[in-house]
Amino acid sequence: MSVLVTGGGGFLGSHLVERLEADGRDVVAARHADYDLTAMDDTARMFDDAEAELVFHLAAEVGGIGANRANPGRYWYANLIMGAHVLEQARLHETPKLVIVGTVCAYPKFAAVPFSEDDLWAGYPEETNAPYGVAKKAVLVGAQAYRDQYGLNSIFLLPTNLYGPRDNFDLETSHVIPALIRKMIETEDEVVLWGDGSPTREFLYVDDCVEGLVLAAERYDAPEPVNLGGGMEISIRDLAELIADVTGFAGRIVWDETKPSGQPRRSVDANRARDLFGFEARTQLREGIERTVAWHRSAVARVGERLSG
């Protein structure tokens, strides 16, 4: 089977491409340098080149709280238009199966925890990432509409916060786990973190997410969105202490309460994924963080060796 992965050079995309190739798939890993999916002509050319029987739409413009506050218009536009272009070209190319990856940021700010897919429309998302979350929800509506009108077999998955090797460690745009890891490895005395540390999050190790995507592609064919979760809710304060322990950081953790904390709680009900296509996360949070820390240290060492050589 020929498979197209948009965002194939990114964090999640690179892991998915590796898994698909290991499974013997013929994979086209579409990267932004080759195809600008905010342009319809480029999106059409990508579909022409790939001739794929299965498409995973992972490409996104996204970041942490700071990046979302700095780029609300761009994140709304880019994610909305990329999703619309992929849907339209999947229709025109009569793509047999389209798997769209959404975001847990689409859930209402004060949704009941754990988040149920049935509550996705029960309120407005948390303000700092609302433009991104709303854009992804609009793509879900488009996918359901294309299924109803054109018979396009598209499914929509909602992973919770991802982490793992090859994550984005740029402090300007990274999410919380890679940002904490980098700060605590590079700083000895004090790290300053946004908010008060009280919000909770649920994290999904990247390889577990890949497993969920593959299982859904093989076994799920319905319009309702499906959560992918890691099964453990943890406060940002406790997460910081866990990462400090794993990295060996012995300095002070200071909370800057003049900065936003983000959504108060974020954890998903993953029963639908288990019941419909047999997905359950396997990687415990500490184990996943240990692997991520080891990968980052190795990557930094390789860069240092190249520079010194």
C-alpha positions as CSV (number, residue, x, y, z in Angstrom):
1,M,0.0,0.0,0.0
2,S,1.3,3.5,-0.9
3,V,1.0,5.9,2.0
4,L,1.3,9.7,2.2
5,V,2.3,11.4,5.5
6,T,1.9,15.2,5.5
7,G,4.3,16.7,8.1
8,G,6.4,13.5,7.5
9,G,9.7,15.3,8.5
10,G,8.2,16.6,11.8
11,F,8.2,15.1,15.3
12,L,5.2,12.8,15.1
13,G,5.5,12.4,11.3
14,S,9.1,11.1,11.4
15,H,8.2,8.4,13.9
16,L,5.1,7.4,11.9
17,V,7.1,7.2,8.7
18,E,9.7,4.9,10.4
19,R,6.9,2.6,11.6
20,L,5.2,2.4,8.2
21,E,8.4,1.7,6.4
22,A,9.2,-1.0,9.0
23,D,5.8,-2.5,8.2
24,G,6.7,-2.7,4.5
25,R,4.7,0.3,3.3
26,D,5.7,2.5,0.4
27,V,5.8,5.9,2.1
28,V,5.9,9.5,0.8
29,A,7.0,11.8,3.6
30,A,5.8,15.2,2.6
31,R,7.8,18.1,4.0
32,H,7.1,21.8,4.0
33,A,10.3,22.4,2.0
34,D,8.7,20.4,-0.8
35,Y,5.0,21.3,-0.5
36,D,3.4,24.3,1.1
37,L,0.0,23.0,2.1
38,T,-1.4,26.5,2.6
39,A,-1.2,26.7,-1.3
40,M,-3.8,24.6,-3.1
41,D,-1.5,24.1,-6.1
42,D,1.2,22.6,-3.9
43,T,-1.3,20.4,-2.2
44,A,-2.6,19.1,-5.5
45,R,1.0,18.4,-6.7
46,M,1.7,16.5,-3.5
47,F,-1.4,14.2,-4.1
48,D,-0.4,13.8,-7.8
49,D,3.2,12.8,-6.8
50,A,2.1,10.4,-4.0
51,E,-0.7,8.5,-5.7
52,A,-1.5,7.3,-2.2
53,E,-4.1,4.8,-1.1
54,L,-3.8,6.0,2.5
55,V,-3.1,9.6,3.7
56,F,-2.2,10.7,7.2
57,H,-2.6,14.5,7.6
58,L,-0.2,15.4,10.4
59,A,1.2,18.7,9.1
60,A,0.5,21.6,11.5
61,E,1.8,24.9,12.8
62,V,1.8,24.7,16.5
63,G,3.8,25.6,19.7
64,G,3.5,26.2,23.4
65,I,1.6,28.9,25.2
66,G,4.1,31.7,24.2
67,A,4.0,30.7,20.5
68,N,0.2,30.5,20.5
69,R,0.0,34.0,22.1
70,A,2.5,35.4,19.5
71,N,0.9,33.8,16.4
72,P,-2.9,33.4,16.9
73,G,-3.8,34.6,13.4
74,R,-1.1,32.5,11.7
75,Y,-2.0,29.3,13.7
76,W,-5.7,29.8,12.9
77,Y,-5.2,30.4,9.2
78,A,-2.4,27.9,8.5
79,N,-4.1,24.9,10.3
80,L,-7.5,25.7,8.9
81,I,-6.4,26.1,5.3
82,M,-4.0,23.1,5.3
83,G,-6.9,20.9,6.5
84,A,-9.3,22.3,3.9
85,H,-6.8,21.8,1.1
86,V,-6.0,18.2,2.1
87,L,-9.7,17.4,2.3
88,E,-10.4,18.8,-1.1
89,Q,-7.5,17.1,-2.8
90,A,-8.4,13.8,-1.1
91,R,-11.9,14.2,-2.6
92,L,-10.6,15.0,-6.0
93,H,-8.0,12.2,-6.0
94,E,-10.6,9.7,-4.6
95,T,-8.3,8.8,-1.8
96,P,-9.5,5.6,-0.2
97,K,-8.7,6.5,3.4
98,L,-7.7,9.8,5.1
99,V,-6.6,10.0,8.7
100,I,-6.6,13.5,10.2
101,V,-4.8,14.3,13.5
102,G,-6.5,17.0,15.5
103,T,-5.6,18.4,18.9
104,V,-6.7,18.2,22.5
105,C,-6.5,22.0,22.5
106,A,-9.9,21.9,20.7
107,Y,-11.7,20.9,23.9
108,P,-13.6,23.5,25.9
109,K,-11.6,25.3,28.6
110,F,-13.8,24.0,31.3
111,A,-14.9,20.6,29.9
112,A,-15.6,17.9,32.4
113,V,-12.4,15.8,33.0
114,P,-11.6,13.4,31.6
115,F,-12.6,14.9,28.2
116,S,-15.2,12.9,26.4
117,E,-15.5,13.2,22.6
118,D,-19.2,14.0,23.2
119,D,-18.2,17.2,25.0
120,L,-16.1,18.6,22.2
121,W,-18.7,21.3,21.4
122,A,-19.7,22.0,25.0
123,G,-17.8,25.4,25.2
124,Y,-15.0,27.6,23.9
125,P,-11.3,26.4,24.1
126,E,-8.8,27.9,26.5
127,E,-8.0,31.4,25.2
128,T,-4.3,31.1,24.6
129,N,-4.7,28.2,22.1
130,A,-8.2,28.8,21.0
131,P,-7.4,29.9,17.4
132,Y,-5.4,26.7,16.8
133,G,-8.0,24.5,18.5
134,V,-10.9,26.1,16.7
135,A,-9.2,25.7,13.3
136,K,-8.7,22.0,14.0
137,K,-12.4,21.6,15.0
138,A,-13.4,23.3,11.7
139,V,-11.4,20.6,9.9
140,L,-13.3,17.9,11.8
141,V,-16.6,19.5,10.6
142,G,-15.1,19.5,7.0
143,A,-14.2,15.9,7.3
144,Q,-17.7,14.9,8.4
145,A,-19.3,17.1,5.7
146,Y,-17.1,15.5,3.0
147,R,-18.0,12.1,4.2
148,D,-21.7,12.9,4.1
149,Q,-21.7,14.6,0.6
150,Y,-18.8,12.9,-1.2
151,G,-18.3,9.6,0.6
152,L,-14.8,10.5,1.6
153,N,-13.6,8.0,4.1
154,S,-11.9,10.2,6.6
155,I,-11.4,9.7,10.4
156,F,-10.4,12.3,13.0
157,L,-8.1,11.5,16.0
158,L,-7.5,13.7,19.0
159,P,-4.1,12.9,20.7
160,T,-3.4,14.4,24.0
161,N,0.0,16.3,24.5
162,L,2.8,14.4,22.8
163,Y,6.4,14.0,23.8
164,G,9.4,11.8,23.1
165,P,12.7,11.7,21.1
166,R,13.1,14.2,18.3
167,D,10.6,16.6,19.9
168,N,11.0,20.3,19.4
169,F,13.4,21.7,21.9
170,D,13.4,25.3,20.7
171,L,12.4,27.3,23.8
172,E,10.5,29.8,21.6
173,T,8.1,27.2,20.2
174,S,8.4,24.0,22.3
175,H,5.8,22.4,24.5
176,V,6.2,21.9,28.2
177,I,8.2,18.6,28.4
178,P,11.0,19.4,26.0
179,A,11.1,23.0,27.4
180,L,11.5,21.7,30.9
181,I,14.1,19.1,29.9
182,R,16.2,21.7,28.1
183,K,16.0,24.3,30.8
184,M,17.0,21.8,33.5
185,I,19.9,20.4,31.6
186,E,21.3,23.7,30.6
187,T,20.8,25.6,33.9
188,E,22.3,24.8,37.3
189,D,20.9,27.3,39.7
190,E,17.3,28.4,38.8
191,V,14.6,27.9,36.2
192,V,11.6,30.2,35.8
193,L,8.4,28.6,34.7
194,W,5.1,30.2,33.6
195,G,2.0,30.2,35.8
196,D,1.6,28.6,39.2
197,G,2.1,25.0,38.3
198,S,-1.4,23.9,39.3
199,P,-2.8,23.0,35.8
200,T,-2.9,19.3,35.0
201,R,-2.0,17.6,31.7
202,E,-2.0,14.1,30.2
203,F,0.9,13.1,28.0
204,L,1.2,10.5,25.3
205,Y,4.6,9.0,24.3
206,V,5.2,9.5,20.6
207,D,5.5,5.8,19.8
208,D,2.3,5.0,21.5
209,C,0.6,7.7,19.4
210,V,2.0,6.1,16.3
211,E,0.5,2.8,17.3
212,G,-2.9,4.5,17.8
213,L,-2.7,6.1,14.3
214,V,-1.8,2.8,12.7
215,L,-4.6,0.8,14.5
216,A,-7.2,3.5,13.6
217,A,-6.2,3.5,10.0
218,E,-6.6,-0.3,9.9
219,R,-9.7,-0.8,12.0
220,Y,-11.8,2.5,12.3
221,D,-14.1,3.9,9.6
222,A,-16.6,6.3,11.2
223,P,-17.2,10.1,11.4
224,E,-17.0,10.5,15.2
225,P,-13.7,11.9,16.6
226,V,-11.6,9.6,18.8
227,N,-9.3,10.5,21.7
228,L,-5.8,9.0,22.0
229,G,-4.5,9.3,25.6
230,G,-1.7,8.2,27.8
231,G,-3.8,7.3,30.9
232,M,-2.2,9.6,33.5
233,E,-3.0,13.1,34.6
234,I,-0.3,15.1,36.3
235,S,0.1,18.7,37.5
236,I,2.7,20.9,35.8
237,R,4.3,21.3,39.2
238,D,4.7,17.6,39.7
239,L,5.9,17.2,36.2
240,A,8.6,19.8,36.8
241,E,9.7,17.9,39.9
242,L,9.8,14.6,37.9
243,I,11.9,16.1,35.1
244,A,14.2,17.7,37.7
245,D,14.7,14.2,39.2
246,V,15.3,12.5,35.8
247,T,17.8,15.2,34.6
248,G,19.5,15.6,38.0
249,F,18.6,19.3,38.3
250,A,19.2,20.4,41.9
251,G,18.5,24.1,41.5
252,R,15.4,26.2,42.4
253,I,12.1,26.1,40.4
254,V,10.5,29.5,40.4
255,W,6.9,30.1,39.2
256,D,6.1,33.3,37.4
257,E,2.5,33.9,38.2
258,T,2.3,37.0,36.1
259,K,2.3,34.6,33.1
260,P,-0.6,32.5,32.0
261,S,-1.0,28.9,33.3
262,G,-3.1,27.7,30.4
263,Q,-6.1,25.4,30.6
264,P,-6.8,24.3,34.2
265,R,-7.1,20.6,33.5
266,R,-6.5,18.4,30.5
267,S,-7.0,14.7,30.4
268,V,-8.9,12.5,28.0
269,D,-11.3,9.6,28.1
270,A,-9.6,7.0,25.8
271,N,-12.2,4.3,26.1
272,R,-13.6,4.9,22.6
273,A,-10.1,4.1,21.1
274,R,-9.8,1.0,23.2
275,D,-13.3,-0.2,22.3
276,L,-13.3,0.6,18.6
277,F,-9.8,-0.3,17.5
278,G,-8.0,-1.8,20.5
279,F,-5.6,1.1,21.4
280,E,-4.1,1.5,24.8
281,A,-0.9,3.4,25.7
282,R,1.9,1.3,27.0
283,T,4.7,3.7,28.0
284,Q,4.7,5.0,31.5
285,L,5.5,8.8,31.9
286,R,8.8,8.4,33.8
287,E,10.0,5.8,31.3
288,G,9.1,8.0,28.4
289,I,10.8,11.1,29.9
290,E,13.9,9.1,30.6
291,R,14.1,8.1,26.9
292,T,13.5,11.6,25.8
293,V,16.2,13.0,28.1
294,A,18.7,10.4,26.9
295,W,17.9,11.2,23.3
296,H,18.3,15.0,23.9
297,R,21.6,14.6,25.6
298,S,22.8,12.4,22.8
299,A,21.7,14.8,20.2
300,V,23.4,17.7,21.9
301,A,26.6,15.6,22.2
302,R,26.5,14.8,18.5
303,V,26.2,18.5,17.6
304,G,29.1,19.3,19.9
305,E,31.3,16.7,18.3
306,R,30.5,18.1,14.8
307,L,31.3,21.6,15.9
308,S,34.6,20.6,17.6
309,G,35.6,18.4,14.6
